[in-house]
Amino acid sequence: MAEHKIKDGVLTDADLATYGIPPKQPVDPTAVNSHATTNGRKDKTMKPSTQDRTEGKLHEVKGKVKEEVGKVTNNPDLEVSGKAEKKAGKVQKWIGRAEKAVGE
């Protein structure tokens, strides 16, 4: 398996991109806390930690599906790719949990 460069306890954007995880985009604080809408309800934007956990779970499930398809079709490359994506999803989910714990 390839070696990953970890900066401040986090995988670099290049390593995350290897597993199909997009780099984090800076969040505009005015967009997250905007409550003014035409119908009087709050905007439905996700907090960054919730988005990380959601995307992490998505990658976990997607990786598990790839892994199982690789086993069934006897395709070791697809199986390994699925395992890698599943692990990257777990990492991203834990990043979201950590962000929530420190209060974003």
Backbone as JSON Lines, residues from 0, in Angstrom:
{"i":0,"aa":"M","n":[0.85,-1.18,0.0],"ca":[0.0,0.0,0.0],"c":[0.89,1.24,0.0]}
{"i":1,"aa":"A","n":[0.46,2.28,-0.63],"ca":[1.24,3.51,-0.76],"c":[1.38,4.2,0.59]}
{"i":2,"aa":"E","n":[2.5,4.87,0.76],"ca":[2.7,5.63,1.99],"c":[1.97,6.96,1.87]}
{"i":3,"aa":"H","n":[1.39,7.39,2.97],"ca":[0.64,8.63,2.99],"c":[1.39,9.67,3.8]}
{"i":4,"aa":"K","n":[1.33,10.9,3.34],"ca":[1.94,12.0,4.08],"c":[0.88,12.59,4.99]}
{"i":5,"aa":"I","n":[1.19,12.6,6.27],"ca":[0.23,13.12,7.23],"c":[0.76,14.46,7.74]}
{"i":6,"aa":"K","n":[-0.09,15.49,7.65],"ca":[0.29,16.82,8.08],"c":[-0.64,17.21,9.22]}
{"i":7,"aa":"D","n":[-0.08,17.46,10.39],"ca":[-0.85,17.82,11.58],"c":[-1.9,16.76,11.91]}
{"i":8,"aa":"G","n":[-1.54,15.48,11.74],"ca":[-2.45,14.39,12.1],"c":[-3.56,14.15,11.1]}
{"i":9,"aa":"V","n":[-3.5,14.78,9.92],"ca":[-4.55,14.65,8.91],"c":[-3.89,14.27,7.58]}
{"i":10,"aa":"L","n":[-4.54,13.39,6.82],"ca":[-4.03,13.05,5.5],"c":[-4.07,14.29,4.61]}
{"i":11,"aa":"T","n":[-3.12,14.38,3.71],"ca":[-3.08,15.53,2.8],"c":[-4.19,15.41,1.76]}
{"i":12,"aa":"D","n":[-4.49,16.52,1.1],"ca":[-5.54,16.54,0.06],"c":[-5.2,15.55,-1.05]}
{"i":13,"aa":"A","n":[-3.93,15.43,-1.4],"ca":[-3.53,14.51,-2.47],"c":[-3.83,13.06,-2.08]}
{"i":14,"aa":"D","n":[-3.57,12.71,-0.81],"ca":[-3.86,11.35,-0.36],"c":[-5.36,11.08,-0.33]}
{"i":15,"aa":"L","n":[-6.13,12.06,0.13],"ca":[-7.58,11.89,0.14],"c":[-8.11,11.76,-1.28]}
{"i":16,"aa":"A","n":[-7.54,12.52,-2.22],"ca":[-7.98,12.46,-3.62],"c":[-7.71,11.08,-4.21]}
{"i":17,"aa":"T","n":[-6.68,10.39,-3.72],"ca":[-6.38,9.05,-4.18],"c":[-7.56,8.12,-3.96]}
{"i":18,"aa":"Y","n":[-8.31,8.37,-2.89],"ca":[-9.46,7.54,-2.56],"c":[-10.78,8.16,-3.01]}
{"i":19,"aa":"G","n":[-10.7,9.22,-3.79],"ca":[-11.91,9.83,-4.31],"c":[-12.58,10.8,-3.36]}
{"i":20,"aa":"I","n":[-11.89,11.21,-2.3],"ca":[-12.46,12.16,-1.35],"c":[-12.01,13.56,-1.76]}
{"i":21,"aa":"P","n":[-12.95,14.44,-2.06],"ca":[-12.57,15.79,-2.49],"c":[-11.96,16.58,-1.35]}
{"i":22,"aa":"P","n":[-11.06,17.53,-1.67],"ca":[-10.48,18.36,-0.6],"c":[-11.54,19.25,0.01]}
{"i":23,"aa":"K","n":[-11.32,19.61,1.26],"ca":[-12.28,20.48,1.95],"c":[-12.28,21.87,1.32]}
{"i":24,"aa":"Q","n":[-13.44,22.39,1.15],"ca":[-13.59,23.74,0.64],"c":[-13.78,24.69,1.81]}
{"i":25,"aa":"P","n":[-13.2,25.88,1.76],"ca":[-13.41,26.82,2.84],"c":[-14.9,27.15,2.95]}
{"i":26,"aa":"V","n":[-15.36,27.27,4.17],"ca":[-16.78,27.54,4.41],"c":[-16.98,29.02,4.64]}
{"i":27,"aa":"D","n":[-17.94,29.6,3.93],"ca":[-18.29,30.99,4.1],"c":[-19.2,31.1,5.33]}
{"i":28,"aa":"P","n":[-18.75,31.73,6.43],"ca":[-19.55,31.77,7.66],"c":[-20.91,32.44,7.46]}
{"i":29,"aa":"T","n":[-20.99,33.37,6.53],"ca":[-22.29,34.02,6.33],"c":[-23.29,33.08,5.69]}
{"i":30,"aa":"A","n":[-22.81,32.14,4.88],"ca":[-23.72,31.18,4.25],"c":[-24.21,30.15,5.26]}
{"i":31,"aa":"V","n":[-23.38,29.77,6.21],"ca":[-23.77,28.75,7.19],"c":[-24.77,29.32,8.18]}
{"i":32,"aa":"N","n":[-24.6,30.56,8.59],"ca":[-25.46,31.13,9.61],"c":[-26.59,31.99,9.06]}
{"i":33,"aa":"S","n":[-26.82,31.94,7.77],"ca":[-27.86,32.75,7.16],"c":[-29.23,32.17,7.49]}
{"i":34,"aa":"H","n":[-30.07,32.96,8.13],"ca":[-31.4,32.5,8.51],"c":[-32.49,33.21,7.73]}
{"i":35,"aa":"A","n":[-32.12,34.15,6.9],"ca":[-33.11,34.92,6.15],"c":[-33.47,34.2,4.86]}
{"i":36,"aa":"T","n":[-34.68,33.72,4.79],"ca":[-35.18,33.1,3.57],"c":[-36.53,33.71,3.25]}
{"i":37,"aa":"T","n":[-37.02,33.44,2.07],"ca":[-38.29,34.03,1.66],"c":[-39.47,33.44,2.42]}
{"i":38,"aa":"N","n":[-39.34,32.19,2.88],"ca":[-40.46,31.58,3.58],"c":[-40.32,31.63,5.1]}
{"i":39,"aa":"G","n":[-39.28,32.28,5.6],"ca":[-39.12,32.45,7.04],"c":[-38.47,31.27,7.75]}
{"i":40,"aa":"R","n":[-38.13,30.2,7.03],"ca":[-37.47,29.05,7.66],"c":[-35.95,29.17,7.54]}
{"i":41,"aa":"K","n":[-35.25,28.44,8.4],"ca":[-33.79,28.44,8.36],"c":[-33.31,27.71,7.12]}
{"i":42,"aa":"D","n":[-32.12,28.1,6.64],"ca":[-31.51,27.41,5.5],"c":[-31.16,25.99,5.91]}
{"i":43,"aa":"K","n":[-31.15,25.11,4.97],"ca":[-30.86,23.7,5.22],"c":[-29.42,23.38,4.81]}
{"i":44,"aa":"T","n":[-28.44,24.07,5.39],"ca":[-27.05,23.77,5.09],"c":[-26.49,22.91,6.2]}
{"i":45,"aa":"M","n":[-25.64,21.95,5.81],"ca":[-25.02,21.05,6.78],"c":[-23.78,21.68,7.38]}
{"i":46,"aa":"K","n":[-23.56,21.39,8.63],"ca":[-22.31,21.79,9.26],"c":[-21.19,20.97,8.63]}
{"i":47,"aa":"P","n":[-19.97,21.5,8.61],"ca":[-18.87,20.75,8.0],"c":[-18.66,19.37,8.64]}
{"i":48,"aa":"S","n":[-18.82,19.27,9.96],"ca":[-18.62,17.97,10.6],"c":[-19.68,16.98,10.16]}
{"i":49,"aa":"T","n":[-20.92,17.43,10.02],"ca":[-21.99,16.55,9.57],"c":[-21.76,16.13,8.13]}
{"i":50,"aa":"Q","n":[-21.29,17.06,7.32],"ca":[-21.02,16.74,5.92],"c":[-19.89,15.72,5.82]}
{"i":51,"aa":"D","n":[-18.83,15.88,6.63],"ca":[-17.73,14.91,6.62],"c":[-18.21,13.53,7.04]}
{"i":52,"aa":"R","n":[-19.02,13.48,8.09],"ca":[-19.52,12.18,8.55],"c":[-20.41,11.53,7.48]}
{"i":53,"aa":"T","n":[-21.25,12.34,6.83],"ca":[-22.15,11.82,5.8],"c":[-21.36,11.31,4.59]}
{"i":54,"aa":"E","n":[-20.42,12.13,4.12],"ca":[-19.62,11.72,2.98],"c":[-18.75,10.51,3.33]}
{"i":55,"aa":"G","n":[-18.26,10.47,4.56],"ca":[-17.47,9.32,5.01],"c":[-18.27,8.04,4.97]}
{"i":56,"aa":"K","n":[-19.5,8.12,5.45],"ca":[-20.37,6.94,5.43],"c":[-20.68,6.52,4.0]}
{"i":57,"aa":"L","n":[-20.89,7.5,3.11],"ca":[-21.15,7.21,1.71],"c":[-19.96,6.46,1.1]}
{"i":58,"aa":"H","n":[-18.74,6.93,1.37],"ca":[-17.56,6.27,0.84],"c":[-17.37,4.88,1.44]}
{"i":59,"aa":"E","n":[-17.73,4.71,2.72],"ca":[-17.65,3.39,3.34],"c":[-18.56,2.41,2.62]}
{"i":60,"aa":"V","n":[-19.81,2.82,2.4],"ca":[-20.78,1.95,1.75],"c":[-20.35,1.66,0.3]}
{"i":61,"aa":"K","n":[-19.93,2.71,-0.4],"ca":[-19.48,2.55,-1.78],"c":[-18.29,1.6,-1.85]}
{"i":62,"aa":"G","n":[-17.37,1.74,-0.89],"ca":[-16.2,0.85,-0.84],"c":[-16.59,-0.58,-0.56]}
{"i":63,"aa":"K","n":[-17.55,-0.77,0.34],"ca":[-18.01,-2.12,0.67],"c":[-18.64,-2.78,-0.56]}
{"i":64,"aa":"V","n":[-19.43,-2.01,-1.31],"ca":[-20.05,-2.54,-2.53],"c":[-18.96,-2.94,-3.54]}
{"i":65,"aa":"K","n":[-17.98,-2.05,-3.75],"ca":[-16.89,-2.36,-4.68],"c":[-16.15,-3.63,-4.24]}
{"i":66,"aa":"E","n":[-15.89,-3.71,-2.94],"ca":[-15.16,-4.86,-2.41],"c":[-15.93,-6.16,-2.68]}
{"i":67,"aa":"E","n":[-17.22,-6.15,-2.41],"ca":[-18.03,-7.35,-2.62],"c":[-18.14,-7.7,-4.1]}
{"i":68,"aa":"V","n":[-18.3,-6.69,-4.96],"ca":[-18.36,-6.95,-6.4],"c":[-17.03,-7.53,-6.87]}
{"i":69,"aa":"G","n":[-15.94,-7.01,-6.33],"ca":[-14.61,-7.54,-6.68],"c":[-14.45,-8.99,-6.28]}
{"i":70,"aa":"K","n":[-15.0,-9.35,-5.1],"ca":[-14.94,-10.75,-4.66],"c":[-15.77,-11.64,-5.58]}
{"i":71,"aa":"V","n":[-16.99,-11.19,-5.89],"ca":[-17.9,-12.0,-6.7],"c":[-17.36,-12.18,-8.11]}
{"i":72,"aa":"T","n":[-16.81,-11.12,-8.69],"ca":[-16.31,-11.18,-10.07],"c":[-14.86,-11.65,-10.13]}
{"i":73,"aa":"N","n":[-14.29,-11.98,-8.99],"ca":[-12.9,-12.43,-8.9],"c":[-11.95,-11.4,-9.51]}
{"i":74,"aa":"N","n":[-12.19,-10.13,-9.15],"ca":[-11.39,-9.01,-9.65],"c":[-10.63,-8.41,-8.45]}
{"i":75,"aa":"P","n":[-9.37,-8.83,-8.25],"ca":[-8.64,-8.36,-7.07],"c":[-8.4,-6.85,-7.06]}
{"i":76,"aa":"D","n":[-8.27,-6.23,-8.25],"ca":[-8.05,-4.78,-8.3],"c":[-9.27,-4.03,-7.75]}
{"i":77,"aa":"L","n":[-10.45,-4.46,-8.15],"ca":[-11.68,-3.82,-7.67],"c":[-11.86,-4.06,-6.17]}
{"i":78,"aa":"E","n":[-11.51,-5.25,-5.74],"ca":[-11.62,-5.58,-4.32],"c":[-10.7,-4.7,-3.48]}
{"i":79,"aa":"V","n":[-9.46,-4.52,-3.92],"ca":[-8.51,-3.68,-3.2],"c":[-8.96,-2.23,-3.23]}
{"i":80,"aa":"S","n":[-9.45,-1.78,-4.38],"ca":[-9.95,-0.41,-4.5],"c":[-11.11,-0.18,-3.53]}
{"i":81,"aa":"G","n":[-11.98,-1.17,-3.41],"ca":[-13.11,-1.07,-2.49],"c":[-12.65,-1.0,-1.04]}
{"i":82,"aa":"K","n":[-11.68,-1.82,-0.69],"ca":[-11.15,-1.8,0.68],"c":[-10.54,-0.43,1.0]}
{"i":83,"aa":"A","n":[-9.79,0.11,0.03],"ca":[-9.14,1.41,0.23],"c":[-10.19,2.51,0.4]}
{"i":84,"aa":"E","n":[-11.23,2.48,-0.43],"ca":[-12.26,3.51,-0.33],"c":[-13.03,3.39,0.98]}
{"i":85,"aa":"K","n":[-13.26,2.15,1.41],"ca":[-13.96,1.94,2.68],"c":[-13.14,2.49,3.84]}
{"i":86,"aa":"K","n":[-11.83,2.25,3.82],"ca":[-10.98,2.78,4.89],"c":[-10.9,4.3,4.85]}
{"i":87,"aa":"A","n":[-10.84,4.86,3.65],"ca":[-10.82,6.32,3.52],"c":[-12.13,6.92,4.04]}
{"i":88,"aa":"G","n":[-13.23,6.23,3.8],"ca":[-14.52,6.68,4.33],"c":[-14.54,6.68,5.84]}
{"i":89,"aa":"K","n":[-13.94,5.65,6.43],"ca":[-13.86,5.59,7.89],"c":[-13.03,6.75,8.43]}
{"i":90,"aa":"V","n":[-11.93,7.06,7.74],"ca":[-11.09,8.18,8.16],"c":[-11.88,9.48,8.09]}
{"i":91,"aa":"Q","n":[-12.58,9.68,6.98],"ca":[-13.34,10.92,6.82],"c":[-14.45,11.02,7.87]}
{"i":92,"aa":"K","n":[-15.06,9.9,8.19],"ca":[-16.12,9.9,9.21],"c":[-15.53,10.28,10.58]}
{"i":93,"aa":"W","n":[-14.34,9.75,10.87],"ca":[-13.7,10.09,12.14],"c":[-13.27,11.56,12.17]}
{"i":94,"aa":"I","n":[-12.88,12.1,11.03],"ca":[-12.55,13.53,10.97],"c":[-13.78,14.35,11.33]}
{"i":95,"aa":"G","n":[-14.92,13.97,10.79],"ca":[-16.17,14.66,11.12],"c":[-16.51,14.57,12.59]}
{"i":96,"aa":"R","n":[-16.28,13.4,13.17],"ca":[-16.54,13.23,14.61],"c":[-15.61,14.11,15.43]}
{"i":97,"aa":"A","n":[-14.34,14.16,15.02],"ca":[-13.38,14.99,15.74],"c":[-13.74,16.46,15.64]}
{"i":98,"aa":"E","n":[-14.14,16.89,14.44],"ca":[-14.55,18.29,14.26],"c":[-15.74,18.64,15.16]}
{"i":99,"aa":"K","n":[-16.67,17.71,15.26],"ca":[-17.84,17.95,16.11],"c":[-17.41,18.04,17.58]}
{"i":100,"aa":"A","n":[-16.46,17.19,17.97],"ca":[-16.01,17.16,19.37],"c":[-15.32,18.46,19.77]}
{"i":101,"aa":"V","n":[-14.57,19.06,18.85],"ca":[-13.87,20.31,19.17],"c":[-14.73,21.53,18.88]}
{"i":102,"aa":"G","n":[-15.89,21.33,18.32],"ca":[-16.81,22.43,18.14],"c":[-16.66,23.17,16.84]}
{"i":103,"aa":"E","n":[-16.04,22.57,15.86],"ca":[-15.85,23.13,14.52],"c":[-15.19,24.45,14.65]}
